[in-house]
Structures are given as C-alpha cells and as structure tokens.
C-alpha cells in the first residue's frame, strides 16, 4: 500500500514538474541559422511570425523578401514559417487564440476568414500609407476585399494563358496549313483551338492517344471557370444570384463533354493516368503528351526547371466565337494580419515592406508580374519570365474576371468540379455514336447530353443558392437577437 | 473501514488521470457537440441557438445525402466481405501446418502499418497504367480471354451476339460426362471405387476446363462494359458504378477502397482465431462420430461456438466503417464526383473548411445515431443466433 502511495505521488509530481518547468519554445529559438547573421541586434528586436504556404523556390523568394526587411531595419525580426494547408492551420490558431503575426493566404480564403472575423481590416493602414488609391491594379485589390472592406493585400498575382508546344506545331506545320491553320501562332478562338487540337492529336496503333492536342481536364485546376470563356457568369453581378446554369456555362460543359466522347472516356482515363505530378519532368505538357494547356504565370519556372530547352509559346487563352477577349481568371496570394495578432504594429511595418519594396523582390523571384499599376522601373529588366508581357496584358484586360468572392465559394467550386466530373463520366452509349464522326458526332453528343448538363448545373445552382439564402437568414436572425456580428 | 476508504481513494487516484482526460477530451466535446448541433456556430462568433434548423437543413442537403449514401454502400459491401474474408483467413490460420505462427504474423502485420503509409502504397498499386493490380488483372484476363476463346466467341459475347462456335460443343460433353460421373449412371455402371474416383476426377477437370470459360463468357455477355473495363480499370479516378447496370452500385473508386480495406482484416482474423482455438475438440469428435463432413462441422459446430466473436467483430466493423476518413482523404480527396466522400470527411469539411461547427455537429450526431441504430439492430438480430457458453 505504501508503495502504491509512493507511486501515485511520484506520478503526480512528474506530471506537475513537466507542466511547470517545460519552457515554451520561443520564436527567437526558431531560426538559429539567421541568428548568426543578426546576432548583434537579435535580442533587441521584436520577433514576429509570418506563416506562409510556399515551399521550394517560391519559399526562397518569400525568404528573400523577409531577409530584405530584416536587413533594412534593427527593430523587428520576421521569422518565415512555411506551413502546408496554411489556411486551416491559421484558422485553428486564430480560434485557439495563438495566431501568427502575419499570415499568407489564398484569395479564396478572404471571404470566409473575413466573415468569421478572423482578419484585421486594413483600410486605415492603406490610407495611412497612401496605398488606398491608384497603387494596386483594381482587380487584385478587390481579391482582398469583403463587404467593401480590405482584409488582405495581394502578394503574388495569378493570371492564366494558353501554353503551346512550338515543337509540336512545327512538326505538324504542313498538316496545320492544310487545315487552313497558321502553325506560327496560337489559336485565338475556342473553335480554332479545337481544330488545332485535332491536327496535333497522335494515336497509338490501338487507337489510344499518344499526344493530345488539347485536353480540358488538364491541369484540372480551372474546371469551375470554363463558362467565362464562353461568355458565362457564375453569379449575377446585379442581383448576386447564383447562375451556375447560365446558357454559356452549359455550352462550356457541352464543349468539355465533346472531348470526352470524341476520344473515349476510358482511353483518356488511361492516357491521363500516365501523367506525372505537376512539378515533375512527367508533367503532361512538359513531357510533350499534351500540346496546348491552360496554365498560369508560374508555369515557365517549372518548364525551365524540368526541360530548360523546351520551345514553347504563350498566348491569351482563346474565347468562344463572339466572346470578347483577351480574358483570364485573376487570382492572387494574399497577406493579412489575423485577429489577435500578438504584435500588430510590428506586423504592419512588415506588411508595408511586403507591399512596396518586398513586393517587387517577391514577384520577380517567383517569376510573376506585380499586382500594382506601376511596377518599379527596373522590375521588368532581366525578369526571369520571358512571357511576362502576355500575362501583364491579360491581367490588365477589361475582360478578365475574378471568381465570385462569397462565403460559400469553396462549396460552390466543389459542386462545380463535381458537376464537371459527373458530366465527363456520364455514360453516352457507344452504339448511339457509332458511325458518326466530326461535327455529326459532336451534334449527337450535344443532343444526348444537353438535358443532363442542364439538370446537373441547375442542381448546383439550387444547392448553393439555398446555402446563401440560409446564410442571409442566419445573419438576419443574429441581428435580431443582437448576437455577436 | 479507514483502510477500505484509503484503498478506494488510491484506486480512484490511479484512474483519475484517465477519468479527467475522458471527461475533458471525450465527455465535454460529446455534450458540447450535442448543444452546438442546435446552433449556428462559426468558431469565432457566439453560438446562435437555431433549434432544429441544422437537422432540417440536413434533410435537403444533397452533398450530405451523397456522403451518407457512399458510407452506407461502403458499409453494406465492406462489412460482410471483410467478415467473411477474416473468418476464412482465421480458419486457414487455425490449420495445423508448418510455419503457422509465421503466417499469423504475416497476416497481422498490415494492421500495424500506419494508415497513411498504406494509403500511399495502395495509390501506386491502383495506378491504372503502372500499378501492380492492373498488371496482374490485364495478364490474367488476357489469358482468360484466350482460354475462353477456345470454347466461345468472347468478342461476340461482349457485343451481346451469339457466343457459340464449334468449340462450344465441349460444354455439353463436359456436362454429360459430369452427369455420368456424379449422377445415377455411375452407380448403375457398377464400377469399382477406384475407377469411380478416377471418373469423377476426370469429369471434374472437364467441368473446370469448360466451366470457367463458360462463366467468363457469361460474365462478358451479362456485363460487357464492366468486363472490358476490368482489363485495365481506372480505379481511383473512375466514378462509374460496378456493375454498370446497377446505378447505386459502388463506383470503381469505392471498390478500390473496399479491396484495400480487405488488406487490414488481420486484426479481425486474430480475434476469430483466438475464439476458434477455444472451440472444444470434443464437439468436433462427436460430430465426426455422427458422420458430419467439413461443411457440416463448420456450420453446426464452429460458427455457433464463435458466434459471440462474430457479433463483436460485426459491431466493431459497423463502428469502424462509419468512421472511415484517412484513406479516402489521402487517396481520392472524396472524388471522383464525391463517390468516395464519406460522412466523416463531410463532417471534417463542414467544421474545418467551411467553419460551420454547428452544422458539422448535427451531422456528427446523425452519424452517431446511425451507428447506434445499426449496432442495436445487429444486437437484436443476433438474439437467438448467438450462443454464449456460460448461459
């Protein structure tokens, strides 16, 4: 019995000792490598944490921007902390009351974070530093806004364009000319894109694809936005109503479905399963399995890394006949100060650097354009991305668009992607298409699939509209009961 | 009295850390989750009591219906398959053969591998182009096509045409031979025992030679699309049902997860094995004296004697399958078309992606009630079927 008492006492003592004596790891201990460089001012600085999503060379760019700030003054030291799924971790940290000082998010996160009250508004900050008007490209500033307030600021912007393999174009120059197409330029309309693709396709003796001219499933990141290239909208700008089944969106999915049925879903499934990761030499475009692909401003970095001598071109992504262009989906990485940031004043000083001098370092090192109206004079000189003018042009185009910035966007995007997959896989009996080719086959596919596409997109509209209506109802209820906003 | 009290206190003292942790990490979330399920609760705001609104929303939420449908279909297929597979494995491991312990360890080992590692490993196995499974399948089915082609026109069967050709005559010949060997003619012929055995073995071989191609061709005729696809399925990226003619059948992607779940039945098999070794030998001896064959002994002795363990495994399997999360989260992310999006993933997304803690709590409670209902159902059905030795 005595032993039992001793055992129990000992156990409790150990638990208490560990709980009391175990020191909390401090931010200052986080970065011993940089401690050496900044040893002279290390202890006198305010140390702040900057959580960001990037690894690899993009991380190096962020670190360079951070280092530049750290060297530019002796009051604050920023620790760059690389975190995967940074949005989920940041939200948990904010809820838990232990957030980082500064956090790098995706623009998609701004609405849910701002709605939850997880970010500090930055309007006053922008006014104080003269950044509120005429500094940013309007669309990129809008990405960080929610309900008329700025909650996050753009760091590296995104715009997309058509990448095309010039080697493939050269190899099929005669066939392209025979089809009335110019092998020395990229297609300008969706209809032309389809014609180029058909000429560039190559097949194995068993009929399975060897090279595909174009595949709307590659890289698979923009499945929700195809409708815009056909003149569609996902939200009515006037009423805010969901318009997933806009006729142009239906037309876009019919176009996608034609690809699935022209080449065969099964054959394409097997063909696509041979593609490697995006960041690998087996990337479908880099390896030469797909001749044309929608990709972003970041893509030349990866081509350079995996196939430095690849001869490729970049042009604005085609739009459907009659739809004005050039147009591109615009998005951005954003930087924000989370609610409960332990050192908000120091965070703001860093934020100012990240939006001025640091922004140029970051965008240049990541091979991207800047989200501001007037980049510094030297920004473009020797820029590593030789295709920058194309991306700058599409980003500045009045026809380029932002995806809806709304609380239920993630669910909306999920539903749209599901609809895309559903339509892609929706079985069209081979017997119905037997003997049909080219346009007659396309017309038959349209005839067979239109109703299902309309039904699927209407279902998406209803689902998301119901969620939005419910959200409005809850807001009204909160206002009525005087609950926390 | 004081000594008794002291002993009690010491006992409670030792279990206190566990009790505190239980109350803090299970009890509190359990009760709080119940309350939040009646609230609108974005994590950084105060919970707003909305009554049964979350539950009403669930009734009309198609995403939730899909997730629940996937979970129920998975449970309906994976639980019985897993139980039969584990029981078969346990009975094989119970056989007195050389290296028995090594086999037991080998079959239990997969259970010890971390789930994430298992998921990554199976991602490669299921790769349609380079995966091991498709390599074996295409080889096996290629050989089967060639073999069946000797007796039937497989291509015609795939197009729902006439699958018979001259070689098909082997089928009635094999059937006739089987009738002679197993039916009344064999007895009338008055062959000796040895000759009769030889005749039966021959008939059996003929049946196998003609029967397997027959089954293969029949499968091609009945399920042409599936049989074509089976040569090299897209597995995790294919959201179409298998069989294609049953719209609510599990998708190929879900079948992939079901196949993968069979890999981890080692623990269930070990529990069966422990109980199998507990079945009194006298019962088998008595059954043998009564002339029972292997099947009769299994049906009338083994299964009743291990029935409590079957029930236990069934209940654990029900609970486990309704909590499946890691494998689909890593391998498919819920796709394609949400065909592998389980309720547990739905709860996670609602709470951590969309910050709808109240709604996620309501879903979690519905999931809990479904598990409780199914467990009670299993217990009720088991009444009269489960034999407890002590009673």
Interface residues (C-beta under 8 A of the other chain):
Chain A: X1 X4 X5 X8 X11 X15 X88 X91 X92 X94 X95 X112 X115 X116 X117 X118 X266 X269 X270 X272 X273 X274 X339 X408 X410 X411 X415 X417 X418 X421 X422 X425 X427 X459 X463 X466 X470 X474 X477 X478 X481 X483 X484 X485
Chain B: X6 X7 X10 X13 X14 X17 X40 X42 X43 X44 X45 X46 X48 X50 X57 X60 X61 X62 X63 X127 X128 X129 X130 X228 X229 X232 X234 X237 X238 X239 X240 X244 X335 X336 X337 X338 X352 X353 X354 X355
